[in-house]
Amino acid sequence: MSELVRVENLVKEFPLRRGFRALVSGDGGGTAVHAVDDVSLHIDRAEVLGLAGESGSGKSTTGRLILRLLDPTSGTVRYDGRDITTLGPKELIPFRTRMQVVFQDPDSSLSPRMRVGDAIGHPLIIHRIAEGKRARAIVLSLMERIGLSPADFLYRKYPHQLSGGQLQRVVLARALITNPEFLVADEPIAMADVSVRAMILELMKELKQEFNLTYLFITHDLATAKYLCDRVAIMYLGRIVEIGTRDAIFKQPHHPYTKALLSAVPAPDPSKRRTEPIPKGEIPSAISPPSGCHFHPRCVYAKDACRVGRPPLKQLSPGHFSACILE
């Protein structure tokens, strides 16, 4: 299986300034939000890589960096062998049709003043793929394919006139309209009703096969990651703490944070009690992250060595890595 995306030592810091005096003086003093901290990973063609973790762990920022919707502070993103971190806006245009994004909230990513059909077809006009009657025909065909039926009727509707499940299909259609090969799905079912989530996940599986798609599936729900993903990367406070195949992560989790996330997944059998301790407290601030292993203040297994130095990702088995000093 050939590699499509490779991320190496990716860092993103959002500078902050302290107080009014710093703003007036214009100096660069202050702190920064350490959103992504030296992340490295790869995604093979036709693969679904899940990126899981709590809110504030840097998952969405990582996805946007890979798409060059944000510029990294340092590190590289290679797409199909090309380093796209060095490309300017015009040089990135050919890549924009090949990689697309599905944002978390359809209500905020769709213009309330634009009809659904126009919103889906807008990328065709932007990238000069089609316009007029031809663009409309392409949009109607795709709408029918993903379950927005009757397409001719829904084409004329505004976002507020559609249900949550229909809106999720609209943003999927807009992402697929340029026939991309890589899709970053940022919590694509988080805003959908429980009854709709299974249908959207099944649709994403079908679309992956039909369009030969590669996914980066960002989620905080490991249950959905288990259903859709081939490999899963666990992220905590800007760092990848464990990565491996679906079976390795779910059957042989190593990092205490991974185990804690898995223990939080609801079990259908009420007789089964949780055995893994729940992490204490909340995820620390990304402005001043803890020293050493970022997870150590919440880890019940933490030792003095966990507070000093950054634990590297060590290989446990082929393709399975964990950033924990515990055996």
Secondary structure as UniProt FT lines:
FT   STRAND          3..15
FT   HELIX           19..25
FT   STRAND          32..44
FT   TURN            45..46
FT   STRAND          48..52
FT   TURN            55..56
FT   HELIX           59..66
FT   TURN            67..68
FT   STRAND          74..79
FT   TURN            80..81
FT   STRAND          82..83
FT   HELIX           84..86
FT   HELIX           89..96
FT   TURN            97..98
FT   STRAND          99..102
FT   HELIX           106..109
FT   TURN            112..113
FT   HELIX           116..126
FT   TURN            127..128
FT   HELIX           132..145
FT   TURN            146..147
FT   HELIX           151..155
FT   HELIX           159..161
FT   HELIX           164..176
FT   TURN            177..178
FT   STRAND          182..186
FT   TURN            188..191
FT   HELIX           194..211
FT   STRAND          214..219
FT   HELIX           222..228
FT   STRAND          231..236
FT   TURN            237..238
FT   STRAND          239..245
FT   HELIX           246..251
FT   HELIX           256..263
FT   TURN            270..271
FT   TURN            294..295
FT   HELIX           296..298
FT   TURN            300..301
FT   HELIX           304..307
FT   STRAND          314..317
FT   TURN            318..319
FT   STRAND          320..322
//
